[in-house]
């Protein structure tokens, strides 16, 4: 992916563990516009051996962090576009659940895909999935909420 990621474009100084470009010890997920379904985002990420839970199997917490960040960006970008904003609003995860469908290997890249399912005011429900070698290994559904000035995540980008 040669295009600049949404994280680098809108949040270059973010220290988020999952997607912050400024976190040298983080995962540094880079989400891009999907070009398919409206609001869809995609990403590709290469696990490293130290991300494993055991031999060649990606840790479930890492899977959760990647899906959470990718889905959160999907929600924020949808709200940005719907509201005609110059940048994405600060969104937080209200809830999410992950289904680990099969082991995710660490020796090849994983692909992430997320799409908004519904929006009601400041709340966006997003479905996301992770695949490896074309096989879906984990899925997620989450609710993400744009926050106001009284919240620490307000204008965090």
C-alpha positions in Angstrom: 0.0 0.0 0.0 1.8 3.1 -1.2 -0.9 5.6 -0.2 -0.5 7.4 3.1 -2.4 5.7 5.9 -5.2 7.5 7.7 -3.2 7.3 11.0 -0.2 9.1 9.4 -2.5 11.6 7.7 -4.7 12.5 10.6 -2.8 11.4 13.7 0.9 11.4 13.1 1.7 12.1 16.8 -0.6 9.4 18.2 0.9 7.1 20.8 -1.9 4.5 20.6 -0.4 1.0 21.1 -2.4 -0.5 18.2 -2.3 2.3 15.6 -0.1 5.2 16.7 2.6 6.2 14.2 4.5 7.8 17.1 4.7 4.7 19.3 8.0 3.0 18.5 7.0 0.0 20.6 3.4 -0.3 19.3 1.9 -2.3 16.5 1.6 0.7 14.1 -1.4 -0.5 12.2 -2.0 1.6 9.0 -5.6 1.7 7.8 -6.6 2.8 4.3 -9.8 3.5 2.4 -11.1 0.3 1.1 -12.4 1.5 -2.2 -15.2 -1.1 -2.0 -18.3 -0.7 0.2 -18.9 2.9 1.3 -17.0 3.5 4.5 -15.0 0.3 4.3 -11.4 0.4 5.5 -8.6 -2.1 4.8 -5.2 -2.7 6.3 -2.3 -5.2 6.0 0.0 -5.9 8.9 2.9 -8.2 9.4 3.2 -9.9 12.7 6.6 -10.5 14.2 7.7 -13.6 16.2 7.4 -11.8 19.5 3.7 -11.2 18.8 3.1 -15.0 19.1 1.2 -16.7 21.9 3.0 -19.8 21.1 4.8 -21.3 18.0 3.6 -19.4 14.9 0.2 -18.4 16.4 -0.6 -14.7 16.9 -1.6 -13.7 20.4 -5.3 -13.1 20.9 -4.7 -9.7 22.7 -2.7 -8.5 19.7 -5.6 -9.6 17.4 -8.0 -7.7 19.6 -5.9 -4.5 19.6 -5.7 -4.6 15.8 -9.4 -5.2 15.2 -10.3 -2.6 17.9 -8.1 0.2 16.3 -9.1 -0.6 12.8 -12.8 -0.7 13.6 -12.5 2.6 15.6 -10.9 4.3 12.7 -13.7 3.0 10.5 -16.3 4.7 12.8 -14.3 7.9 13.0 -13.9 8.2 9.3 -17.6 7.6 8.7 -18.6 10.4 11.1 -16.0 12.7 9.6 -17.4 12.2 6.1 -21.1 12.4 7.2 -20.5 15.6 9.1 -18.2 17.2 6.6 -15.4 17.6 9.1 -11.8 18.3 8.2 -10.5 15.5 10.4 -12.0 12.5 12.2 -13.7 13.1 15.6 -12.1 11.5 18.6 -13.9 8.1 19.1 -13.7 5.6 21.9 -14.7 2.0 22.1 -17.9 1.5 24.0 -17.9 -2.2 23.5 -16.6 -4.9 21.2 -16.5 -8.6 21.0 -14.1 -10.8 19.1 -14.6 -14.3 17.8 -11.3 -16.1 17.3 -12.3 -18.5 14.5 -8.9 -20.3 14.0 -5.3 -19.8 14.7 -3.7 -16.8 13.0 -0.1 -17.5 11.9 2.6 -15.0 12.5 4.8 -16.0 9.6 2.7 -14.2 7.0 0.8 -10.8 6.8 -2.7 -10.5 8.0 -5.4 -8.5 6.2 -8.0 -6.5 8.1 -11.3 -5.2 6.7 -13.9 -3.2 8.5 -17.2 -1.6 7.5 -19.8 0.4 9.3 -23.1 -1.4 10.0 -25.2 1.4 11.5 -24.9 4.9 12.8 -27.1 6.6 15.4 -26.0 10.1 16.5 -22.5 9.8 17.8 -22.6 5.9 17.9 -21.3 3.7 15.1 -21.5 -0.1 15.0 -18.7 -1.6 12.9 -18.1 -5.2 11.7 -14.4 -6.2 11.1 -12.5 -9.2 10.2 -8.9 -10.5 10.1 -7.7 -13.0 7.5 -4.5 -14.8 6.8 -3.8 -16.4 3.5 -7.3 -15.6 2.4 -8.8 -17.4 5.4 -10.8 -15.4 8.0 -9.2 -16.1 11.4 -11.1 -13.6 13.6 -14.1 -11.4 13.5 -15.3 -8.4 15.5 -18.4 -6.3 16.1 -17.9 -3.1 18.1 -19.7 0.1 19.0 -17.7 3.3 18.9 -18.7 6.7 20.2 -17.5 10.2 19.2 -16.7 12.0 22.4 -17.1 15.7 23.5 -14.7 18.2 25.1 -15.2 16.7 28.6 -13.5 13.4 27.5 -9.7 12.8 27.4 -10.0 11.4 23.8 -11.6 14.6 22.5 -9.5 16.0 19.6 -6.8 13.4 20.3 -5.9 13.2 16.7 
